[in-house]
Amino acid sequence: MRFIDISKLKATADAIGWDATRAAHFVAMQGLTIPQRKEYINDHPDWNKFQAAMLGLSNNKCWYSEGPIGNNDFEVDHFRPKNKAINHDGSIIKQNGYWWKAYDWDNYRLTGALANKRRRDRLKDSDDVKGKGFYFPLDIVNGGIADDEGAVGCELPLLLDPTRHYDVSLLTFDEKGDAIPATIDDYEINRVKLSILYYHLDLEQLSKERKIAWDDCVLEIEDAKQAIDDSPNVAAKAGMMEKCFKDLKRLVVENDRPYTSVRKACLMTYSELSGYHWLKNLVRTL
């Protein structure tokens, strides 16, 4: 998961006159029953007008998994579910969902269908059903639940949000390609575990692809170390260090690559190993 600057969608919203569209939908939903409102929202998926811009913000990658969308299905997910919202304990947060946020562009997240749909992992011998669906876990001990048509600032979502820098920092990966917490705080660990569950980040095919990215990064790191160690003098070593830094940094900062967060995790892990102390200087620049 990498940070997505969702504020950049405002330019698209302004270009297509979204304020008027949103207002028209909001007026149309007034007075409808819950079933009628759900039917209306499902029949008017105008949020898809943002798909091209959202793909551009993530270089055609899922905002939750950072996996390449490619030929796979992708969807505009409503971070706060539009039709129904369920807490992680199965209790209903909102029977009619955050319907008034259905046409708020800052509630949209681009996702691969595997993260957004409730399904089991077909490559694992398990019947566990994962994926986001209607689930939107909230901390209702330390926060509240927004009133219908009200501001949502009182809420403390437990799912990691790719549009928030701090949330993104809580998730990392290991050498097996598995998603793991990047924190020792119990509260934040729980948030990461819930996000792995509801975004289906432990999907076997994702872990396999992330492991490939990790292993590719290891080869680049080892080649760089060999080139640096073989430098014949101080001047040559300095020049090689500069080249290796540029090459390794591209693995992380070139956003068209999938799983750059995995490669960043690999660099950070190796920077703690004996003989790779020079990588710490590179990690500081990421």
N, C-alpha and C positions, 0 to 999 in steps of 0.2 A: 504494500500500500504506500503510495506516494501522495504528497499534498497536492490538492487540486484547488486552484484559485477560482472559486465559483463566481466571484464578483465579475469576472470577465464575461459572464453570460448576459450581463446587463446590456451590453452593446447590441447583442442579438435581440433581446427583449425590446429595446428601443426601436430597432430597425423594423421589426414586424408589428409594432403597435400593440405590444402585449398588455399594457395597462388597460386598454379598452376591451381587449378580449377577456381578460381576467374579470373585469367589472361586469361584463355582460353575463358571464357564466355564474358569477356570484348572485346576481339578481335573479337569474333563471332558476337557481336552486332554492330560493327562499320559498318557504311554505310547502316544500315537497316532503313526503313521508320518507322514512329511511330507505325502504326498497326503491321508491321512485328516484331518490337522490343518487343511489348507487347505480341505477340503470342509466341515469342521465350522465354521470361521470364516465361510465364505461362506454357510452355511445359518443362521447366527445373527447377523444384522446389527443387534444390539441398540443399537449406537451411534446409530442413527437416532432414538432417543428424545431425543437432545440437539439435534435439528435446530431446533426452535422457539426454544430458548434461544440457540443459536448465531446464528440469523437476527437475534435481538434485539440481540446484542452488536455486530453490524455494520450494523444498520438495513437488513437485506435485501440486503447486498452481499457479493460474493465477497471472502474475506479476502486473497487474493493479488493480484487485479487491481483491487479496489474498484469493479468494474463492477456495475451493478444486476442482481440475479438475475431479478426480474420473473417473466415466464412461462417463462424458460429453466430447464433442468434444473440442479439443484444437488445436491451430494453431500457427505457427511462424508468428507474425505480423512484417511488416516492419515499424519501427517507422516513417521514412520518406517514404511515399508510393512509391511503385516501378513503378506503371503504370500511375498514375495521382494524382495530389495534388490540393486540393481545400481549400481556406481560409474559415474562419467562416462566412464571408459575402457572400459566394457563388461564389466569383471571383476565376478564375483559377490561381493557383500559377505556376503550371507546367503541360502543356497539356500531356506531356509524362512522368510525374513523375520524381522521382529521380532514373532513370533507372541504372545509374552508381553506385548506392549504393545497387542494388538488391542483390549483392553477397558479401557485406561487413558484416561480422558477428557482428560487433559492432552496426549495424542498426537493429538487431533482438530483438524482445521482445516476450516472451511466453504469450499467452492470451487464455482465454476461448472464444469460438465462439460468445457468447452473447455480449462480449465487442467489438469484431472485426467486427461484421456484423451490417449493418444498418437494424433496425427492431423496431417495437413498443413493448411496455411492455404489454404482453397478460393478465397480472393480474390486470392492471389498466384500468379504463374507460377513455382512452385517445388514440387519433390517432397519437400522436407525435412520430416521428421516430427518434431514437437515435442510437448511436454506431459510431465507428470510420470510417470504410469504407475508402474512399479516402480523408477524411478530415485531414488537417494538418495545423491548425491555426498558423499564424506567426504574430509577431509584426513588421510590415513593416514601422512603424513610427520611431522606435529607432534602427531597424536593417534592413538588406537587404534580398535579395533572391539570393541564390547561382547560379552561372552560371552552365550550363550543364558541367559535368565532372570536376567541380571545387570543392574547399574546401567549407564546409558548416559552417565554424566558424563565418561567417558574420551574420548568421541567429539567431533570437531569437524565438525559438518555444514557443508557449503559453501552449501547453499541458504539464502536469507534466510528468516527465520521471522517472520511478522507478530505473534507474541506476544512479540517481543524489541525493546525500544526502539531499541537500537543498530542492529540489522539493518534496521529500517524507515528509519533515517536515511541509509542508503547508497544508496537508490534515489530518482531524481528524473525529471523529464520536460522535454522541450524544446517549442518552439513548434509543432512538427509533430505533437505528441502521442506522440512516441517515448519509450520508457523508456530512460534512460541512467544511468550511475553518478554518484553525488553525492560522489565521493571521488577522490583522485589516487593512492591507495595501490594498487600493482599487485595485491597479494593480494586486497584488497577489490573491486577492479574485476573480477577473475576471478569472485568470488562473485556479483556483480551480473549478469555476463554469463551465468553458468550458470543463475541464477534466471530471467532473461528467457527463456532457452531452455526450461527445464523447466516453468515456469509459463505458457509460451506468451504472455508479455506483449507480444510484438511481433506478435500477431495483428492483421491489417489492420483488422478491424472495431473492435477496441479502440483502435487508434491514431486512427481516424476519430472515434470518440466522445470520446476525450481531447482531440483538436484542437478539437472543438466547445466543450468545457469551457474550454479555454485561450482561445479567441477570445471567448467570453462574458465571461470575466474581464477581458480586455483592454478591452472596451467599458466595463465598470464602472469600471476604473481611469482610462480617458481621460475619462469623464463626471465622475468625482470630481476629477480634475486641473482640468478646465475650471471646475467650480463653485468650487473653491478659488481659482484664479487670478482669477476674476471677482468675488471678494468685495470690496466697496467699502472696507472698513476692517479694522483689526486685530481688533476685536471680532467682526465678521461672519465673518472668516476663521477665527477660533478656533472659533466655533460650527459652521461648515461642516466644519472639519477633524474635529470630534468626530462629526458625522453621517456623514461619509464613512468614518471609521475603523470605525464600527459596521456600516455597510452592507458594506464590504469584508471585514471579519472574519467576517461571517455566511457568506460564500462558502466559508470554510474550516472553521469550527467547527460548523456545522449538519450533523450527521453523516448526516442523511437524504439529503443531496445526494450523487450519485455523483461520483467522481474529485475529492474535495476535495484530495488530494495534488497533483493537477495544478494546481489553482487556487493552492495554496500555492507551488508552483514558479514559477508565473507572477508572483505578487506579489514573490517574492524576486528574480526576474530583472529586473523593472521597477524595483525599488528601487535597482538599480545604474546605472540610466540617468540622464542629465542631465535635470533638471527634476522628477525623481520621488524626490528624496532623502528627502522626508517619509515615504515608504513604509517606510523602514528602521525607523522608530519603531513602525510597525504590525507589521512582521514580528517584531520582538522580543517581541511579546505573544502570538504564535501557539504 
